[in-house]
Amino acid sequence: MPNNSSLPQFPEPIWRADAGLPSFDTLTEDQTVDVAIIGGGITGITTAYLLSRSGHKVALIDAGNIINGTTGHTTAKITAQHDLIYDELIQHIGEVRAKQYYQSNTEAIRFIQNIINENNTDCDFKNEDAYLYATTKASKQKLQKEYDAYRKLGIDGDLVDQIPFDIPVESALVMKNQAQFHPLRYLLPLTEKIKANGGQIFENTTAVDVETGTKPTVVTRNGFKINCNHVVIASHFPFFEGKGFYFARMYAERSYAIAIKSEKPYPGGMYLSVDQPKRSLRTTTFNGEEYILVGGENHKTGHGINTIKHYEALQDWAQITLGIREYPFRWSTQDLTTIDKIPYIGKIRSKYDNIFIATGFKKWGMTTSAIAAQLITDLITKGLSPYADLYTPSRFYTDPSLKNLVVQNADVAGHFVAGKVGLAHRKLKEMANDEGAVVKVNGKRAGAYKDKNGCLHLVDTTCTHMGCETEWNSGDRTWDCPCHGSRFAIDGTVVEGPAEKPLKKVSLED
């Protein structure tokens, strides 16, 4: 393998390397607006764009920097082909709702293309066919059932015998005329439009609570308030749940991606394997040259092997399948999946008419964000949406929702117990620089990270959400909770919720 194909030392998505991202001020005084939007990813920005365009005064805030969460770490496929989903939807919610799901995602593709055309945006938008491919007899049968579902729902798709790669496949299912783009280049012009429409954007401004009422108020960590008529929570995991118990109705998965220059030419199209381990393929352009994005290796957050091994597995597969000439980028992301695999979009609870939520997009945030922005904008401006019932967070389909709810929460309970009785497996004196591990400090479980200069960072590994024990993520240098997906930096600060408070710091002198 060429020397320049070795694993990049630090994770960085290809999208952020050349986007020229702006910066925005931190909120330093109280604000009064029509709509407060929490979360500066594609959902929050698109919602702010639509509402500001319709004449609403909006304030968009993000706990860190905009477009730096899941949106900045996506593979950015714009498609209604959401893995094997339509046969399952027909079985569990019926053909009418399954067709609505397809129609809403197909309309989302057109919505994105219309925004690009209206704003003359240069974001490498390109129509591509999307493929699911099977490498086993069992998954071939699943593809046949999915194809049958396509025909029932009127989806433009075909079963084919092969794909243009050196991969032995049993069959593949193609969905025609899907798309891909550069997500950050798509969103940056929208931030300019928001400001031009009188909207405000604040970074490094963390929302910690919502005071409910006829006119709700968003409370920030530094004590300032945003008074408004409506709140839109687009913060990936909702920082405010309104007793909707979303932590028990979703689970978090991590997945991985690398961007390479390949030795073999890329034949076009977007690809996703049906079998495990998952493999995803698409192209993008960086500095005028073509790169291939290779993704996959998904697992529940805080579970599984040393996370560096997932990057290495993608690298090995890419070398065999495509050949690697250069390997400059790697990154991971976290996705939330609902218990029935349909996102939660709409009123956070039926009792709240002015607090809206968008979460649980699984791995398909590009189309789902467009659905969410339009649906929530319609509810705020018109009081109704054609897709409100399908995506309402208040729904509960007994099958498979009840079964999945039991399975997921049994899994949480198992990890809670395992974390408490598990033994620390490293000693501080054995740790190398740039290494993290669970250790014992003063007889108690702690998390240790020794940075490149040998400086030691110690935290209590107990997650501040519900008390599970976090595990070290070597690929991203974070402490990840296997119960509900919270993630923390080496100093204990929250990277991703549902946790709101940082991990406690630990001292050797305690």
Secondary structure, 3 states (H helix, E strand, C coil): CCHHHCCCCCCECHHHHCCCCCCCCCCCCCEECCEEEECCCHHHHHHHHHHHHCCCCEEEECCCCCCCCCHHHCCCEECCCCCCCHHHHHHHHHHHHHHHHHHHHHHHHHHHHHHHHHHCCCCCCEEEEEEEEECCHHHHHHHHHHHHHHHHHCCCEEEECCCCCCCCCCEEEEEEEEEECCHHHHHHHHHHHHHHCCCEEECCCCEEEEECCCCCEEEECCCCEEECCEEEECCCCCCCCCCCCHHHCEEEEEEEEEEEEECCCCCCCEEEECCCCCEEEEEEEECCEEEEEEEEEEEECCCCCCCHHHHHHHHHHHHHHCCEEEEEEEEEEEEEEECCCCCEEEECCCCCCCEEEEECECCCHHHHHHHHHHHHHHHHHCCCCCCHHHHCCCCCCHHHHHHHHHHHHHHHHHHHHHHHHCCCCCCHHHCCCCEEEEEEECCEEEEEEECCCCCEEEECCECCCCCCECEEECCCCEEECCCCCCEECCCCCEEECCCCCCCCECCCCC
